[in-house]
Amino acid sequence: MLLGLADDTDTQAAAYAFQEAERRGARLRVLHSWSHRHITPELTSLIPTRSPGQEHMAREARAEEAVPRYALAQLQARYPGVTVETHTVRAAPGDELLAATRKAAVVVIGAHRRTSVLGPRLGPVAHTLLRRAHCPVVVVPQR
């Protein structure tokens, strides 16, 4: 099973994924993907010092690495029989999850809704997975 975890607001999707993994006796792979396109990575310098931009990126990466541990701590305690494997990558969430669906039996994501003139709509990640995933997709609504 695969859980696409955007942040700690995906509690409903995470709870569903843990319940389903326990029911199936399956391992749960959690993928947390993040990207900030407005930040340009700096070129590697020949001088071994770090610039303020590099320090900021390192702090941001450490904070993003902690998201799955923080968001899933209570669920892991509630479902001790579920083996959890987490991965945090700095890349576009839709692309990473789509690639990960090749090795998944099912992918679980939260419904991140965008408001528009036509009413609430699913976000781009859910839209991409519903159209192109290599396995069944479960979209769990937020409460």
C-alpha positions in Angstrom: 0.0 0.0 0.0 1.1 3.5 -0.7 0.1 6.7 1.2 0.7 10.1 -0.4 1.2 12.4 2.5 1.1 16.1 1.8 1.4 17.3 5.4 -0.1 16.8 8.9 -3.6 17.8 7.7 -3.9 14.4 5.8 -5.0 12.7 9.0 -8.1 11.1 7.5 -6.2 9.7 4.6 -3.4 8.4 6.9 -6.0 6.8 9.2 -7.7 5.0 6.3 -4.3 3.8 4.9 -3.3 2.4 8.3 -6.7 0.6 8.8 -6.5 -0.8 5.3 -2.9 -1.9 5.7 -3.7 -3.7 8.9 -6.8 -5.4 7.3 -4.7 -6.6 4.4 -1.6 -7.5 6.4 0.3 -5.2 4.1 3.3 -3.0 4.5 2.5 0.7 4.2 4.9 2.9 2.2 4.5 6.6 2.9 5.7 9.1 0.4 6.0 12.8 1.4 7.1 14.9 -1.5 7.8 18.6 -1.3 9.0 21.3 -3.7 9.3 25.0 -3.6 9.9 26.2 -7.1 10.6 29.8 -6.1 13.8 28.7 -4.4 16.7 28.2 -6.8 19.3 25.7 -5.6 22.7 27.3 -5.4 25.7 26.1 -7.3 28.2 24.1 -5.4 31.1 26.3 -4.4 34.8 25.4 -4.3 34.9 27.1 -0.9 33.7 24.7 1.9 31.5 27.3 3.6 27.7 27.5 3.3 25.7 30.5 2.2 22.6 31.7 4.1 20.6 30.3 1.2 22.2 26.8 1.6 21.6 27.0 5.4 17.9 27.9 4.8 17.5 25.0 2.4 19.1 22.5 4.8 16.8 23.7 7.6 13.8 23.4 5.3 14.8 19.9 4.3 15.2 18.8 7.9 11.7 20.2 8.7 10.2 18.3 5.7 11.9 15.1 6.7 10.1 15.3 10.1 6.6 15.7 8.6 5.9 11.9 8.2 7.3 11.1 11.7 5.1 13.8 13.3 2.0 13.2 11.3 2.0 9.4 11.7 3.2 9.0 15.3 -0.2 8.5 16.9 -1.3 6.1 14.1 1.9 4.0 14.4 1.2 3.6 18.1 -2.5 2.7 17.4 -1.5 0.1 14.7 1.7 -1.5 15.9 1.3 -4.4 13.5 1.6 -2.2 10.5 5.1 -2.0 9.1 5.7 1.6 7.9 8.4 2.7 5.4 8.6 6.5 4.9 10.3 8.4 2.1 10.6 12.2 1.8 11.8 13.6 -1.5 12.2 17.1 -2.9 10.3 16.8 -6.1 6.9 17.5 -7.6 4.3 15.4 -5.6 2.3 14.3 -8.6 5.3 13.0 -10.5 6.7 11.1 -7.5 3.4 9.5 -6.5 2.6 8.6 -10.1 6.0 6.8 -10.4 5.4 5.1 -7.0 2.1 3.7 -8.1 3.9 1.2 -10.4 4.9 -0.8 -7.3 1.7 -0.3 -5.3 -1.5 -2.3 -5.0 -3.4 0.8 -4.0 -2.6 4.4 -3.4 -4.4 6.5 -0.7 -4.4 10.3 -0.8 -6.3 13.1 0.9 -8.7 15.3 -1.1 -7.1 18.7 -1.2 -9.9 20.8 -2.7 -9.4 24.1 -4.6 -12.2 26.6 -4.8 -13.1 28.0 -8.2 -16.0 29.7 -9.9 -17.5 26.3 -10.6 -17.2 25.2 -7.0 -14.7 23.0 -5.1 -12.4 20.9 -7.3 -9.8 18.3 -6.6 -6.2 19.4 -6.6 -3.7 18.7 -9.3 -2.1 15.7 -7.6 -5.4 13.9 -7.2 -6.4 14.8 -10.7 -3.1 13.3 -12.1 -3.4 10.1 -10.1 -7.1 9.5 -11.0 -6.2 9.8 -14.7 -2.8 8.1 -14.9 -2.1 5.9 -11.8 -0.9 2.3 -12.3 -3.1 1.0 -9.5 -6.4 1.9 -7.8 -6.6 5.3 -6.2 -8.5 6.0 -2.9 -9.3 9.7 -2.4 -10.2 10.4 1.2 -12.2 13.6 1.9 -11.0 16.0 4.6 -13.4 16.8 7.4 
